[in-house]
Amino acid sequence: MQLFDDLEDFGSFDDAVSGDVRDPYAELARRRREGPVQRLDISGMPHEESKPVFMVYRYEEVAEVLRDNKTFSSAIIVSFFGDALGKHVMLGMDEPEHRRHRALVSAAFSQKALARREHELVEQVANQLIDRFADRGRADLVREFTFPYPTQIIAGLLGLPREDYPQFQRWSISLLSITVNRERALAASKALREYFVPILAARREQPCDDLISGLAHAEIDGEKLADEEIFSFLRLLLPAGVETTYRSTGNLLFGLLSNPDQLDAVRSDRSLIPQAIEEAVRWEPPLLVITRVATRDTELAGVTIPAGSTVMPMLGSANRDGERYPDPDRFDIFRPARPHIGFGHGVHVCLGMHLARLEMRVALNLLFDRLPNLRLDPEGKDPHIRGQVFRSPTSLPVLFGA
């Protein structure tokens, strides 16, 4: 019951930030046709009220913004989320500080490091979740699988006690609510810090084989990370490692279940799973937009951008740019392979993308292995993907077995 209550709570967050926006792509396509970069004069941005906002819609310009981290700074992330995530959050760092901090944790998220976690953690979590409904013949894969799945994996990587997983998930949801319920997010941020204080102290004294121990003993230029720097990274893992993977896995399953011919193809030939994952992240990235700030007067696609302006690369629009992807609104795992931008781009490309791919691959394999004839429940309540910032299905009612 607790898991259901948490998902209902998360649904209220979804309602606040997304509403029931099923198709933002028609409007994004219209705006992209009008111009790849558009200026909006909006007051009230946190860094400087008088500056305009620039929306970036075409793949070419979105990639340029994300590559050019000197002109388009990530520091604005601290303005938006620093109170909740911490002033040392890596997502808001620019070079060279970002590179030094990222180097300390990137090894833990490399494909090689994650390979040894596949059987001992990722498969174990997936199987335990599937155990709860495998003999029932039906399930809601969002409520019973995709939602709890990444939280338990992140908690396992951190070496947290299993009995703390439900509370960890509640804090994750609360932290994400910074845009709609600031007080609640700040309370979760404080609670997370207090929770991690004794754990970090213990790992400094006696390291274990977990990510917190690695952070506790990592060094930059001969100096260990301060506690607050570690707390900032641990808070970041919640929205970065839980939120986006939960949504990406749901989007992948929805895409396949809604296209039975492609579902059958992947179920029969598991070598197609990697391209199915990439197509799902292109077709429905879990996050449609990110934010940068211009550090100097510049120009993008012929549009003048004054220093201090907010610049918002629209990942969802870039991934459906018809100049790059023919028939871009179609979910097609057989389309010619071409890199997408769903995991970001440039120096801030998603640190956890290998973990996300691993989680999605394991999820598909085990769901196919353990739930024969997996298919959408025709009597389910209109499953669909929604959201104008974050996107994922709110439910995935399925049947399996004979």
RANOR-V267350 format. One record per residue. N is the residue number from 1. RES is the residue in three letters. PSI is psi as a letter, one per 20 degrees, with the letter a starting at -180 (999 if undefined). NEAR is the number of other C-alpha atoms within 8 Angstrom. D_LAST is the distance of its C-alpha to the last C-alpha in whole Angstrom. Layout:
n->N res->RES psi->PSI near->NEAR d_last->D_LAST
n->N res->RES psi->PSI near->NEAR d_last->D_LAST
This chain:
n->1 res->MET psi->h near->4 d_last->28
n->2 res->GLN psi->h near->6 d_last->31
n->3 res->LEU psi->g near->9 d_last->28
n->4 res->PHE psi->g near->8 d_last->27
n->5 res->ASP psi->g near->8 d_last->31
n->6 res->ASP psi->g near->10 d_last->32
n->7 res->LEU psi->h near->10 d_last->29
n->8 res->GLU psi->g near->8 d_last->31
n->9 res->ASP psi->g near->9 d_last->34
n->10 res->PHE psi->h near->9 d_last->33
n->11 res->GLY psi->h near->9 d_last->32
n->12 res->SER psi->h near->8 d_last->36
n->13 res->PHE psi->g near->10 d_last->37
n->14 res->ASP psi->g near->11 d_last->35
n->15 res->ASP psi->g near->9 d_last->36
n->16 res->ALA psi->g near->8 d_last->39
n->17 res->VAL psi->i near->12 d_last->39
n->18 res->SER psi->h near->12 d_last->37
n->19 res->GLY psi->b near->10 d_last->37
n->20 res->ASP psi->l near->7 d_last->34
n->21 res->VAL psi->o near->9 d_last->35
n->22 res->ARG psi->h near->8 d_last->32
n->23 res->ASP psi->n near->6 d_last->34
n->24 res->PRO psi->i near->9 d_last->37
n->25 res->TYR psi->h near->9 d_last->37
n->26 res->ALA psi->g near->7 d_last->39
n->27 res->GLU psi->h near->7 d_last->42
n->28 res->LEU psi->h near->10 d_last->42
n->29 res->ALA psi->g near->11 d_last->42
n->30 res->ARG psi->g near->8 d_last->45
n->31 res->ARG psi->h near->10 d_last->47
n->32 res->ARG psi->h near->12 d_last->46
n->33 res->ARG psi->h near->7 d_last->48
n->34 res->GLU psi->h near->6 d_last->51
n->35 res->GLY psi->p near->8 d_last->52
n->36 res->PRO psi->h near->12 d_last->50
n->37 res->VAL psi->p near->14 d_last->52
n->38 res->GLN psi->q near->9 d_last->53
n->39 res->ARG psi->p near->8 d_last->55
n->40 res->LEU psi->p near->8 d_last->55
n->41 res->ASP psi->n near->7 d_last->58
n->42 res->ILE psi->p near->10 d_last->56
n->43 res->SER psi->r near->8 d_last->58
n->44 res->GLY psi->j near->7 d_last->57
n->45 res->MET psi->q near->7 d_last->55
n->46 res->PRO psi->h near->7 d_last->56
n->47 res->HIS psi->h near->7 d_last->58
n->48 res->GLU psi->o near->9 d_last->60
n->49 res->GLU psi->h near->9 d_last->60
n->50 res->SER psi->i near->7 d_last->62
n->51 res->LYS psi->q near->12 d_last->60
n->52 res->PRO psi->r near->11 d_last->58
n->53 res->VAL psi->p near->12 d_last->54
n->54 res->PHE psi->p near->13 d_last->53
n->55 res->MET psi->p near->12 d_last->49
n->56 res->VAL psi->p near->13 d_last->48
n->57 res->TYR psi->h near->17 d_last->46
n->58 res->ARG psi->q near->12 d_last->46
n->59 res->TYR psi->g near->12 d_last->44
n->60 res->GLU psi->g near->7 d_last->48
n->61 res->GLU psi->h near->13 d_last->49
n->62 res->VAL psi->g near->14 d_last->47
n->63 res->ALA psi->h near->11 d_last->47
n->64 res->GLU psi->g near->8 d_last->51
n->65 res->VAL psi->g near->11 d_last->51
n->66 res->LEU psi->h near->14 d_last->48
n->67 res->ARG psi->h near->9 d_last->50
n->68 res->ASP psi->m near->9 d_last->54
n->69 res->ASN psi->i near->13 d_last->53
n->70 res->LYS psi->h near->8 d_last->57
n->71 res->THR psi->h near->10 d_last->58
n->72 res->PHE psi->n near->13 d_last->54
n->73 res->SER psi->q near->12 d_last->54
n->74 res->SER psi->i near->13 d_last->51
n->75 res->ALA psi->h near->11 d_last->54
n->76 res->ILE psi->h near->12 d_last->53
n->77 res->ILE psi->h near->12 d_last->50
n->78 res->VAL psi->h near->12 d_last->52
n->79 res->SER psi->h near->9 d_last->54
n->80 res->PHE psi->g near->8 d_last->50
n->81 res->PHE psi->j near->10 d_last->49
n->82 res->GLY psi->h near->12 d_last->51
n->83 res->ASP psi->h near->9 d_last->52
n->84 res->ALA psi->g near->10 d_last->48
n->85 res->LEU psi->h near->12 d_last->47
n->86 res->GLY psi->q near->14 d_last->51
n->87 res->LYS psi->i near->8 d_last->54
n->88 res->HIS psi->k near->11 d_last->53
n->89 res->VAL psi->p near->14 d_last->49
n->90 res->MET psi->h near->10 d_last->49
n->91 res->LEU psi->h near->9 d_last->47
n->92 res->GLY psi->j near->11 d_last->51
n->93 res->MET psi->q near->11 d_last->53
n->94 res->ASP psi->r near->12 d_last->54
n->95 res->GLU psi->q near->8 d_last->56
n->96 res->PRO psi->i near->6 d_last->57
n->97 res->GLU psi->g near->8 d_last->56
n->98 res->HIS psi->g near->11 d_last->52
n->99 res->ARG psi->g near->10 d_last->52
n->100 res->ARG psi->g near->9 d_last->54
n->101 res->HIS psi->g near->10 d_last->51
n->102 res->ARG psi->h near->9 d_last->48
n->103 res->ALA psi->h near->8 d_last->50
n->104 res->LEU psi->h near->11 d_last->49
n->105 res->VAL psi->i near->10 d_last->46
n->106 res->SER psi->h near->9 d_last->44
n->107 res->ALA psi->h near->8 d_last->44
n->108 res->ALA psi->i near->8 d_last->42
n->109 res->PHE psi->j near->12 d_last->39
n->110 res->SER psi->q near->9 d_last->40
n->111 res->GLN psi->h near->8 d_last->37
n->112 res->LYS psi->g near->6 d_last->39
n->113 res->ALA psi->h near->10 d_last->39
n->114 res->LEU psi->h near->12 d_last->35
n->115 res->ALA psi->h near->7 d_last->34
n->116 res->ARG psi->i near->8 d_last->35
n->117 res->ARG psi->i near->9 d_last->33
n->118 res->GLU psi->g near->11 d_last->30
n->119 res->HIS psi->g near->8 d_last->29
n->120 res->GLU psi->i near->8 d_last->31
n->121 res->LEU psi->f near->10 d_last->30
n->122 res->VAL psi->g near->12 d_last->28
n->123 res->GLU psi->h near->12 d_last->25
n->124 res->GLN psi->g near->9 d_last->26
n->125 res->VAL psi->g near->11 d_last->26
n->126 res->ALA psi->g near->13 d_last->22
n->127 res->ASN psi->h near->9 d_last->21
n->128 res->GLN psi->h near->8 d_last->22
n->129 res->LEU psi->g near->11 d_last->21
n->130 res->ILE psi->h near->11 d_last->17
n->131 res->ASP psi->h near->8 d_last->18
n->132 res->ARG psi->h near->7 d_last->19
n->133 res->PHE psi->j near->10 d_last->15
n->134 res->ALA psi->h near->10 d_last->13
n->135 res->ASP psi->j near->6 d_last->12
n->136 res->ARG psi->h near->6 d_last->12
n->137 res->GLY psi->i near->9 d_last->9
n->138 res->ARG psi->q near->11 d_last->11
n->139 res->ALA psi->r near->11 d_last->15
n->140 res->ASP psi->o near->11 d_last->18
n->141 res->LEU psi->h near->12 d_last->18
n->142 res->VAL psi->g near->12 d_last->22
n->143 res->ARG psi->h near->12 d_last->23
n->144 res->GLU psi->i near->10 d_last->21
n->145 res->PHE psi->f near->12 d_last->21
n->146 res->THR psi->h near->13 d_last->23
n->147 res->PHE psi->g near->11 d_last->26
n->148 res->PRO psi->h near->12 d_last->27
n->149 res->TYR psi->f near->12 d_last->26
n->150 res->PRO psi->h near->13 d_last->29
n->151 res->THR psi->g near->14 d_last->32
n->152 res->GLN psi->h near->10 d_last->31
n->153 res->ILE psi->g near->11 d_last->31
n->154 res->ILE psi->g near->12 d_last->35
n->155 res->ALA psi->h near->13 d_last->36
n->156 res->GLY psi->g near->10 d_last->35
n->157 res->LEU psi->h near->9 d_last->37
n->158 res->LEU psi->i near->9 d_last->40
n->159 res->GLY psi->k near->10 d_last->39
n->160 res->LEU psi->q near->9 d_last->39
n->161 res->PRO psi->q near->7 d_last->38
n->162 res->ARG psi->h near->7 d_last->35
n->163 res->GLU psi->i near->5 d_last->36
n->164 res->ASP psi->i near->8 d_last->37
n->165 res->TYR psi->g near->12 d_last->34
n->166 res->PRO psi->g near->9 d_last->34
n->167 res->GLN psi->h near->7 d_last->37
n->168 res->PHE psi->g near->10 d_last->37
n->169 res->GLN psi->h near->11 d_last->34
n->170 res->ARG psi->g near->9 d_last->37
n->171 res->TRP psi->h near->12 d_last->40
n->172 res->SER psi->g near->12 d_last->38
n->173 res->ILE psi->g near->10 d_last->37
n->174 res->SER psi->g near->11 d_last->40
n->175 res->LEU psi->h near->15 d_last->42
n->176 res->LEU psi->i near->9 d_last->40
n->177 res->SER psi->j near->12 d_last->41
n->178 res->ILE psi->h near->14 d_last->45
n->179 res->THR psi->i near->7 d_last->45
n->180 res->VAL psi->i near->8 d_last->44
n->181 res->ASN psi->n near->8 d_last->45
n->182 res->ARG psi->g near->9 d_last->48
n->183 res->GLU psi->g near->7 d_last->49
n->184 res->ARG psi->g near->11 d_last->46
n->185 res->ALA psi->g near->14 d_last->45
n->186 res->LEU psi->h near->12 d_last->49
n->187 res->ALA psi->g near->8 d_last->48
n->188 res->ALA psi->h near->12 d_last->45
n->189 res->SER psi->g near->13 d_last->47
n->190 res->LYS psi->g near->8 d_last->49
n->191 res->ALA psi->h near->9 d_last->47
n->192 res->LEU psi->g near->10 d_last->45
n->193 res->ARG psi->g near->9 d_last->49
n->194 res->GLU psi->h near->8 d_last->50
n->195 res->TYR psi->g near->8 d_last->46
n->196 res->PHE psi->i near->9 d_last->47
n->197 res->VAL psi->g near->8 d_last->51
n->198 res->PRO psi->h near->8 d_last->50
n->199 res->ILE psi->g near->8 d_last->48
n->200 res->LEU psi->g near->12 d_last->50
n->201 res->ALA psi->g near->8 d_last->53
n->202 res->ALA psi->h near->9 d_last->51
n->203 res->ARG psi->h near->12 d_last->49
n->204 res->ARG psi->h near->10 d_last->53
n->205 res->GLU psi->g near->6 d_last->54
n->206 res->GLN psi->n near->6 d_last->52
n->207 res->PRO psi->q near->9 d_last->49
n->208 res->CYS psi->a near->6 d_last->46
n->209 res->ASP psi->m near->7 d_last->43
n->210 res->ASP psi->r near->9 d_last->42
n->211 res->LEU psi->h near->10 d_last->43
n->212 res->ILE psi->g near->10 d_last->45
n->213 res->SER psi->g near->13 d_last->47
n->214 res->GLY psi->g near->11 d_last->47
n->215 res->LEU psi->h near->11 d_last->49
n->216 res->ALA psi->h near->12 d_last->51
n->217 res->HIS psi->j near->9 d_last->53
n->218 res->ALA psi->q near->9 d_last->52
n->219 res->GLU psi->q near->9 d_last->56
n->220 res->ILE psi->o near->10 d_last->57
n->221 res->ASP psi->l near->4 d_last->60
n->222 res->GLY psi->i near->5 d_last->61
n->223 res->GLU psi->p near->6 d_last->60
n->224 res->LYS psi->q near->9 d_last->57
n->225 res->LEU psi->p near->12 d_last->55
n->226 res->ALA psi->q near->6 d_last->56
n->227 res->ASP psi->g near->7 d_last->54
n->228 res->GLU psi->h near->8 d_last->54
n->229 res->GLU psi->g near->11 d_last->52
n->230 res->ILE psi->g near->11 d_last->50
n->231 res->PHE psi->h near->11 d_last->49
n->232 res->SER psi->g near->14 d_last->48
n->233 res->PHE psi->g near->12 d_last->46
n->234 res->LEU psi->h near->8 d_last->44
n->235 res->ARG psi->h near->12 d_last->44
n->236 res->LEU psi->h near->12 d_last->43
n->237 res->LEU psi->h near->10 d_last->40
n->238 res->LEU psi->f near->13 d_last->38
n->239 res->PRO psi->h near->12 d_last->38
n->240 res->ALA psi->g near->10 d_last->38
n->241 res->GLY psi->h near->14 d_last->35
n->242 res->VAL psi->g near->13 d_last->33
n->243 res->GLU psi->g near->9 d_last->33
n->244 res->THR psi->h near->11 d_last->33
n->245 res->THR psi->h near->13 d_last->30
n->246 res->TYR psi->g near->13 d_last->28
n->247 res->ARG psi->g near->13 d_last->29
n->248 res->SER psi->g near->15 d_last->28
n->249 res->THR psi->g near->11 d_last->25
n->250 res->GLY psi->g near->14 d_last->24
n->251 res->ASN psi->g near->15 d_last->25
n->252 res->LEU psi->g near->12 d_last->23
n->253 res->LEU psi->g near->9 d_last->20
n->254 res->PHE psi->g near->12 d_last->21
n->255 res->GLY psi->g near->10 d_last->22
n->256 res->LEU psi->g near->10 d_last->19
n->257 res->LEU psi->h near->10 d_last->17
n->258 res->SER psi->i near->7 d_last->19
n->259 res->ASN psi->n near->8 d_last->20
n->260 res->PRO psi->h near->9 d_last->16
n->261 res->ASP psi->g near->6 d_last->18
n->262 res->GLN psi->h near->10 d_last->20
n->263 res->LEU psi->g near->10 d_last->17
n->264 res->ASP psi->h near->8 d_last->16
n->265 res->ALA psi->g near->9 d_last->19
n->266 res->VAL psi->h near->12 d_last->19
n->267 res->ARG psi->h near->8 d_last->16
n->268 res->SER psi->h near->6 d_last->17
n->269 res->ASP psi->n near->7 d_last->21
n->270 res->ARG psi->i near->8 d_last->22
n->271 res->SER psi->i near->6 d_last->25
n->272 res->LEU psi->i near->10 d_last->25
n->273 res->ILE psi->g near->10 d_last->24
n->274 res->PRO psi->g near->9 d_last->28
n->275 res->GLN psi->h near->10 d_last->28
n->276 res->ALA psi->g near->11 d_last->25
n->277 res->ILE psi->g near->12 d_last->27
n->278 res->GLU psi->h near->9 d_last->30
n->279 res->GLU psi->h near->11 d_last->29
n->280 res->ALA psi->g near->15 d_last->28
n->281 res->VAL psi->h near->15 d_last->31
n->282 res->ARG psi->g near->13 d_last->33
n->283 res->TRP psi->g near->13 d_last->31
n->284 res->GLU psi->m near->11 d_last->31
n->285 res->PRO psi->q near->14 d_last->33
n->286 res->PRO psi->h near->14 d_last->33
n->287 res->LEU psi->p near->12 d_last->36
n->288 res->LEU psi->h near->13 d_last->38
n->289 res->VAL psi->q near->10 d_last->42
n->290 res->ILE psi->r near->9 d_last->44
n->291 res->THR psi->p near->11 d_last->48
n->292 res->ARG psi->r near->14 d_last->51
n->293 res->VAL psi->p near->14 d_last->55
n->294 res->ALA psi->p near->16 d_last->57
n->295 res->THR psi->i near->10 d_last->60
n->296 res->ARG psi->r near->8 d_last->62
n->297 res->ASP psi->p near->9 d_last->63
n->298 res->THR psi->a near->10 d_last->61
n->299 res->GLU psi->p near->8 d_last->60
n->300 res->LEU psi->p near->9 d_last->56
n->301 res->ALA psi->k near->7 d_last->56
n->302 res->GLY psi->j near->5 d_last->59
n->303 res->VAL psi->p near->8 d_last->59
n->304 res->THR psi->p near->8 d_last->61
n->305 res->ILE psi->o near->11 d_last->59
n->306 res->PRO psi->q near->10 d_last->62
n->307 res->ALA psi->q near->10 d_last->62
n->308 res->GLY psi->i near->11 d_last->60
n->309 res->SER psi->q near->13 d_last->58
n->310 res->THR psi->p near->12 d_last->54
n->311 res->VAL psi->p near->13 d_last->52
n->312 res->MET psi->n near->12 d_last->48
n->313 res->PRO psi->p near->14 d_last->46
n->314 res->MET psi->n near->13 d_last->43
n->315 res->LEU psi->g near->17 d_last->40
n->316 res->GLY psi->h near->15 d_last->38
n->317 res->SER psi->g near->15 d_last->40
n->318 res->ALA psi->h near->13 d_last->41
n->319 res->ASN psi->i near->14 d_last->38
n->320 res->ARG psi->k near->14 d_last->37
n->321 res->ASP psi->o near->12 d_last->41
n->322 res->GLY psi->i near->8 d_last->41
n->323 res->GLU psi->h near->5 d_last->44
n->324 res->ARG psi->h near->7 d_last->42
n->325 res->TYR psi->o near->9 d_last->38
n->326 res->PRO psi->q near->6 d_last->38
n->327 res->ASP psi->l near->6 d_last->35
n->328 res->PRO psi->h near->11 d_last->35
n->329 res->ASP psi->i near->6 d_last->33
n->330 res->ARG psi->p near->6 d_last->30
n->331 res->PHE psi->o near->9 d_last->27
n->332 res->ASP psi->o near->7 d_last->27
n->333 res->ILE psi->i near->10 d_last->27
n->334 res->PHE psi->j near->5 d_last->28
n->335 res->ARG psi->q near->5 d_last->32
n->336 res->PRO psi->p near->4 d_last->35
n->337 res->ALA psi->p near->5 d_last->35
n->338 res->ARG psi->p near->4 d_last->38
n->339 res->PRO psi->p near->4 d_last->38
n->340 res->HIS psi->a near->9 d_last->37
n->341 res->ILE psi->j near->11 d_last->39
n->342 res->GLY psi->h near->12 d_last->36
n->343 res->PHE psi->j near->10 d_last->37
n->344 res->GLY psi->a near->10 d_last->41
n->345 res->HIS psi->q near->11 d_last->44
n->346 res->GLY psi->b near->10 d_last->47
n->347 res->VAL psi->h near->8 d_last->48
n->348 res->HIS psi->j near->9 d_last->46
n->349 res->VAL psi->q near->8 d_last->43
n->350 res->CYS psi->o near->8 d_last->40
n->351 res->LEU psi->h near->8 d_last->41
n->352 res->GLY psi->j near->9 d_last->37
n->353 res->MET psi->h near->8 d_last->35
n->354 res->HIS psi->h near->11 d_last->35
n->355 res->LEU psi->g near->10 d_last->33
n->356 res->ALA psi->g near->10 d_last->31
n->357 res->ARG psi->g near->10 d_last->30
n->358 res->LEU psi->g near->9 d_last->29
n->359 res->GLU psi->g near->11 d_last->27
n->360 res->MET psi->h near->11 d_last->25
n->361 res->ARG psi->g near->11 d_last->24
n->362 res->VAL psi->g near->12 d_last->23
n->363 res->ALA psi->g near->11 d_last->21
n->364 res->LEU psi->g near->10 d_last->19
n->365 res->ASN psi->g near->9 d_last->19
n->366 res->LEU psi->h near->11 d_last->18
n->367 res->LEU psi->g near->10 d_last->15
n->368 res->PHE psi->g near->11 d_last->14
n->369 res->ASP psi->h near->7 d_last->14
n->370 res->ARG psi->i near->8 d_last->13
n->371 res->LEU psi->n near->10 d_last->10
n->372 res->PRO psi->q near->9 d_last->8
n->373 res->ASN psi->k near->9 d_last->7
n->374 res->LEU psi->p near->11 d_last->10
n->375 res->ARG psi->r near->9 d_last->11
n->376 res->LEU psi->q near->11 d_last->14
n->377 res->ASP psi->o near->9 d_last->13
n->378 res->PRO psi->i near->4 d_last->15
n->379 res->GLU psi->j near->4 d_last->16
n->380 res->GLY psi->q near->10 d_last->18
n->381 res->LYS psi->m near->5 d_last->22
n->382 res->ASP psi->m near->4 d_last->23
n->383 res->PRO psi->p near->10 d_last->22
n->384 res->HIS psi->r near->10 d_last->25
n->385 res->ILE psi->p near->11 d_last->27
n->386 res->ARG psi->r near->14 d_last->31
n->387 res->GLY psi->q near->15 d_last->34
n->388 res->GLN psi->i near->11 d_last->38
n->389 res->VAL psi->f near->9 d_last->38
n->390 res->PHE psi->q near->11 d_last->35
n->391 res->ARG psi->p near->14 d_last->32
n->392 res->SER psi->r near->14 d_last->28
n->393 res->PRO psi->q near->14 d_last->25
n->394 res->THR psi->i near->10 d_last->26
n->395 res->SER psi->q near->10 d_last->22
n->396 res->LEU psi->m near->14 d_last->19
n->397 res->PRO psi->p near->13 d_last->16
n->398 res->VAL psi->q near->13 d_last->13
n->399 res->LEU psi->q near->12 d_last->9
n->400 res->PHE psi->r near->11 d_last->7
n->401 res->GLY psi->a near->8 d_last->4
n->402 res->ALA psi->999 near->4 d_last->0
